[in-house]
Amino acid sequence: MIIVTGTPGSGKTTLLKSFSKEFKIINYGTIMFEIAEKDGLVKNRDQLRNLEFKEQVKIQKKAARKIALMRKKEKIIVDTHAAIPTPNGYYPGLNKEALKILNPKILIFVYVPYGELKKRIKGDKTRKRKEFLDKKKSDELIEISKLFLSVYTVRCDAKIVLLDNSGPVGSAIPKMKKVLE
């Protein structure tokens, strides 16, 4: 299993669409949202990061179990975030139990320079991400994400790949192909 992370607006989801023939692309946040919505905890996906930490951990484990069952049938790439900014600080995007269940072999962190990130977030009208427009907060999220990924790699013996996704849409596809070979 491969897990692709990155900050909101880094282009990870768009990049992964190019690999949907070879892999089943699963958005971890979508699975978590479906679980939380069914349990009556949220009405939209952006509300997930406002849930209490204990609740996030429970939902992450449920989502990981659901994804692990899918892995038995197909090659999977999980699209998610390494760190979740919340009103109470940063939560891990993957808790230790979820990592154990998913057991990834490659962790990829997709990133872009702040100026490009800002343009992408402003252009995405489908999500509420204004808090990521602040350069200091954006830089902090990138650093926290890298720290969390360092912990993840030790917990599951996976390699980490940093993937620069700046430039025109699709320019990182060749780099990603090399990683996935």
PEMO-V220972 format. One line per field, one symbol per residue. ss: DSSP state (H for helix, E for strand, L for the rest). burial: b if it has 9 or more other C-alpha atoms within 8 Angstrom, else e. Layout:
# PEMO-V220972
ss->???
burial->???
This chain:
# PEMO-V220972
ss->LEEEEELLLLLHHHHHHHHLLLLEEEEHHHHHHHHHHHLLLLLLHHHHHHLLHHHHHHHHHHHHHHHHHHHLLLLEEEELLLEEEELLEEEELLLHHHHHHHLLLEEEEEELLHHHHHHHHHHLLLLLLHHHHLHHHHHHHHHHHHHHHHHHHHHHLLEEEEEELLLLLLLLHHHHHHHHL
burial->bbbbbbbbbbbbeebbeebbeebbbbbbeebbbebbbeeeebeebebbeeeeeeebbebbbbbbbebbebbeeebbbbbbbbbbbbeeebbbbebeebbbbbebbbbbbbbbebebbbebbeeeeeeeeeebbeeebbbebbebbbebbbebbebbebebbebebbeeeebbbeebeeeee
